[in-house]
Amino acid sequence: MDYEKYIEEAKKHLEEILREQIERVHRIRNEGDWIDYSKLPKIIIGVAGGDGIGPYITEQAQRVLEFLLQEEISEGKVEFRKIEGLTIENRVKHMQAVPDDVLEEIKKCHVLLKGPTTTPKKGDPWPNIESANVALRRYLDLFANVRPVKVPELGIDWVFFRENTEGAYMLGSKGFAIDDELAIDFRVITEPGAERIIRLAFEYAKKNNRRKVSVVTKANVVKKTDGLFLSVAERVAKDYPEIEWDDWFIDIMTAKLIDPARRSQFDVIVLPNLYGDILTDEAAQIQGGVGTAGSANIGKRYAMFEAIHGTALRMVKEGRGKYANPMSMIKAGAMMLEHLGFTEKARKLNMAIDICNSYERKIVVTGRPDGATGEEMANYVIETLKDEKLEEKWEKYAKK
């Protein structure tokens, strides 16, 4: 085998990646200010159902949001806009993670409520195209993935800030291989990329009276990339002397989240991309499963809100799509309301979610005909929101 040929090709490949990332560093450093939604004449909320159970649960979340925003919609201050084409069939047809025309429609919106999308893997009936999520985070520069996890009875109230556009996923489709003999993938951390996610976590802690920020890496082994992330955290933390901070290695942190003696001591957690993906799924399982968790993907210009679970294609194939639990998308909707500045509506929706999903639980979604449909769960949330004694009821449950 002519290894020298591969080495020369790899040099050119690495040079292209380095130039691309150096340009990206400069772009991040020169990015503009955060969008001010309060100054917009109209907020446009794009809605993309995605694949599998995505359209089912997204429809129900949209119903809940439209109930809460009915006044703003009638006054022309908020518009829901359906985004077509973010399906595996259309993406494969165009052989693009996000087809160009679909991306243009998304960019005409301010925020996106998005159902789960299929990412093909080996053995699937589709070509191995890139994840739509990864592509959207990159195209829209959605650098912060924010995932809250709350289990009051266990003393858990965590908010994860996962870096969304760097790490192991940033160059996931740009690795290098020598036939079936050797494969190398790349991982990237930039100083401005690390700073903006870490600073956002500290700012959140400061504004929400949170006591501590925990930084998670494997800097003792992955010395260049994780080492840079940790050193940036040390510098940023000095700007927030009122916030306690500590750092953990990803392996022990994974264990401590299920340690009853330690887990209630964690608060705000910030970490690179891959670690964040793994740890937030573990945290969601502690909360009740990935079907219970919502997620926000935030950038300075755009934002995307979604469930953290997959498409559950088998459920749809078996005719059980209507029994999918929409609570993850409804939680994502609450995060969207807060992000857009509808803080009181978000607060009430979170109360209703707690009552319906954790406290009262008059109906339960099982994913099968022995449980409620997604529509019935959404109706339950809406009826709870209508209750004039919502806050009183929530406080009564929360004190128990």
N, C-alpha and C positions, 0 to 999 in steps of 0.2 A: 504494500500500500504506500502511495506517495504522500507521506505525512507533511512534507515541506509545502506541498500545494495547499493543504488544509491550513497550515500555520499562516501562510501568506493571506489566505482568504479571511482567516480569523483576525489578523491585524487590521485589514480594511474594515471588517465588520465592527470591531471594537472602536476604531477611529470614528466611524459614523455615529455610534452610540454616544461616545464622549462629546462629540461636537453638538449633538442633539441635546444632551443633558446640560452642557455649559450654556447653551442658548436658553434653555428652560430656567436655569438659575437666574439669569439676567431678567427674564420675563417675570418671574415671581417677585424679584426685588423691585420691579417697576410697576407692579399691578396697582390698580386704582383703589378707591375707597369702597366700603361696603354700600350696597344699594339701600336706600331709605324708602321702605314701602309706604310710609305715611305720606310721602310727597307724590305718589303715583295717582293719576286720575282714575285708573282702574288696575286692579290686580288680576292677572290672568293665570288661572290654575289649570295646567295641562293634566289630563288623565289618560294613562296608558295601561290597559288591562294586562298585557303580557301574555303568558302561556298558561296552560293547565287550569288550575283553580284561580289564577290571577284575575281574570275578568269577573268571576263570581264575587270574590272578596273585595275587589276594588269598587264594584258597583255599590255594595252595601256601605262601604266607608264613605263614598261620595254622597249617598243618601243622608247619612248622619251629618256630614259637613254642610250640606245644602240646608238642612233643618236649622243648624246653628247660624248660618250666614244668610238666611232668607231675606233679611232686611237689606243687607249690603248688596245682594244679588238684584233685588227689586229696584234699588236706587242706582244700579249700573256701576257700583264700585268694585264688584267682584264678578268675574266670569269663569265658569267651568268650560273647558274646551277639550273635546275628545281627540286624542292623538291615535291615528290609525297606523298600522304597519310595524309595530314593535313586537312582532311574533317570530317564532323560529322559522315558519314557512317563508315569510317575506325576507327575513334576514338571509336565509340560505339562497333564496332566489337571486338576491343581489350580491351574495357572498361578502357581506359586510356585517360587522358586529351591530352597527346602527346604520341603516341605509341613509344616504345623504339627504333625501327628501324628508325623511322622518326626523332627522336631526335638525333640519331647518325649521320644521314645525315646532319642535320642542324649544328651540331658541327664541321663538316668538312668545313664549310663555315666561312667567317669572319664576314659577315653581312647578314641580312635576309630582303628581301622585302616581306612583308606578307599581303595578303588580309584578310578581316574580317572573323572570324570564329564563328560558332553558339555555344552559351552556353545554353543548355537546361534549361527550367524552368518548373514549375509544369503545367501540362496540355499539354506539348509538346509530340510528339510521340516517344521521345528518353529517355533513362535513364538519371538520374540527375548527369551526370559526371561533373567534374570540368572544369572551363574555360581554354581553351588552352592558352589564353593570360597570365592569372595569373600563370599557370604552367611554361610557357616559361620564364617569368620574373624571376621566382624562380630558375629554372634549369640552366639558363644562367647568373644568378645574374645581371639582367638588372635593376639596382637600380634607374636609373633616367629616368623619362618620361618627355620629353621636347616638349612643344607644343607652337609654336608662333601663335599669333593672331594679324592681322594688318588690320585696317580700316582707311586709311589716312584721309578721309573726316570727320571723327569723332575725329581725333587726337589720335587714339588708336594704340599703338605699344607695345604689351605685349609679354613677354616670360615667360611661366609657367614651373617651375621645380617641378614636382609631384614625391614624393617618391613612388617607384614602388614595393617594395618587403616587406614592413612592413604594419603597420596600421591595418585596419579592414579586409583587404582582405588576409593578410598573413596566417591566420588560419581559413579561411572561411569554410573549410570543416572539421574542427576539433573542432566544438562546442560540447556541451553536452546537452542532453535532458532527461527529465523524462517523458516518454510516450508523451502524448499531453498536459501535465499539466504545464511543465516548460521547457524553452529552454534558454541556455546561449551560447553566442559566445565570442570569445577572440579577443583582440586587442593588438598589440605589437609594441613598439617603443624601439629601442636600441640606446645607445649613439653613437657607431661608425656608425650605419646606418643613424641616423639623421645628424651626422657631415658630412658624405661624400656628401649627397644631398645638404645640406646647403652651404657647401664649394664650390661645383660645381656651384651653383647659383651665389655666390659672385665672383668666378673666371670668370664666363661668363660676369658678369657686368663689371669687371675690364678690360678684354681683348677687350670688344666691346664698351667701352666708355659709358656704361649705368650709369645712375645717381643714381638709388635707387633700393634697394631690399626690398620687403614687405614679411613678414613672417605671414602665416595664420594658426591659431589654434582655439581651444575652451578651452584654458588653464584655464580660470576662472571656468569652470565646470568640464572638464575632466582633473583632476589635475595631475595624475601620468604620463600618456602617452603624452598628449599634453603639460603638464608642462615640461617634459623632453625635448621635441622637442624645446620649446621656450627657455629654459635655455641654450641648446647647441647653438642656434642661437645667443643669447647674447654673448656667449664666442667667437664664430667664427667671429662675426662682428668686434670684437676688432682688428682682424688681417687685416682689410680692412678699415682703418680710412678715406680713400678717398671716400668710398661709403656710402651714406646716407642709413639708414634702419629704418623701423618701423614695428610694428606688428598689426594685425587685427584679430578680431574674425570672424569665417566663416560666421555667419549669416549676420552681417553688411557688410562684404565684398561682399557677394552675391548681396546685395542691391546696394552697391556703384559702382559695375561694370556697372550698367545701369543708373547711375546718371550722366547726362551730365556735371554737374559742377565739378565732381571729377574724372571721369574715365580716363581722359587724363593724370592725375597725377601719375598713376601707370605705372610701368616699368617692372622689373623682379619680379616674384612672386614665392615663394617657400612654399610648404605645404605638409602635410601627404597625404597618398594614397586616402582615400575615399573623402576627401574634394577636392583634386585635380581632381578626376574623375568628380565630380559634377560641379565644377567651370569652368573647361575647356570646358565642353559641353555648359554651359551658354555662355561662351566667344565665342565659335564657332558659336553659334546661332546669336550673335550680328554681327559676321563677314559675315553671310549669310547662316548659317546652318552647321550642323556637316559634311555635304558632301563637305564642302570647306576646311576642316582642316586636316593637316597631323600631324604625331606624330613620335617622335624618342624615342626608348627605349635603353638606353645606359648603358653598363657596361665596365669594364676595358678590358675584353677579347672579348666579343661579343657585337653586337648591332642589333636592329630590328627596321624596319621602316614600318609604317602602316597608314591606315586611322583610324579615331576615331569613325566612324559610324558603324552600324551593317551590317548584310548580306542581308537585304531586300529580303528575300526569296519570298515574294509575287510578286515582280517585275519579278523574273525569272519564277515563276509559271504562270504568265500572259503573258509570252513571251516578256517581256520588258527589259531583261538583257542587250541587246546591247545599250540601251538608258541610262544606268547608267552613272553618271558623274565621270570620272576618276581623276578629279582635286585634290581630297584629296590625292590620291596615287601619283600623279605627284609632289605635294608639299612634300610628304614624301620622294620622290626620290631626291628632291633638298636638303633636310636635310641630306640625306645619302651622297650625293656628298660632302657636306661641311664637314661632319664627316670624310670622307675618305681622305680629304686633297685636293680635286678638287674644291678649293674655287672659282676660276674664273668661272668655268662651273656652279657651284651652283648659283653664282651671276647672271649670264646671264639667267639661268632658272627661277630664282625668278622674274627677270624683265619681261620675257615672260609670266609668270603666271599672274603678275599684269596687263599686257596689255590685255591678253585674257580674264581674269576672272573679272577684275574690271574696266578697263579704256575703251578699244576699244570695246570689246564684240561683234565682228562681228557675232559670232554664240553663241547660248545659249542652254544648255542642260536642259531639263525639266523633264527627266525621262520617257517621253512619245513620241509617234511618231510625235507630233507637234513641237518637238525640235530636236536638233542634236543628233547623236549617239556619244558614247564614242570615237569611232575611229575617227570621224570627229573632235572632240575636240582635241584629241592628234595630229592629222594632223595640226590643227590650231596652236598649240604650236610649233610644229616642223618648220612650215613655218615661224613663228615669229622669231624663233631662227636663221633661215637662213638669216634674214634681216640684211644687213650690217649696217643699221642705227638703229639697235635695241636700243642701249644705248641712242642715240639722241631722239628717239621716246619716250622712257620711261621717260627721263628727262622732255620732253615737257608735258607729261600727269601729272607727279608728281608735277610739279610746279603749276598746275591749282588748 
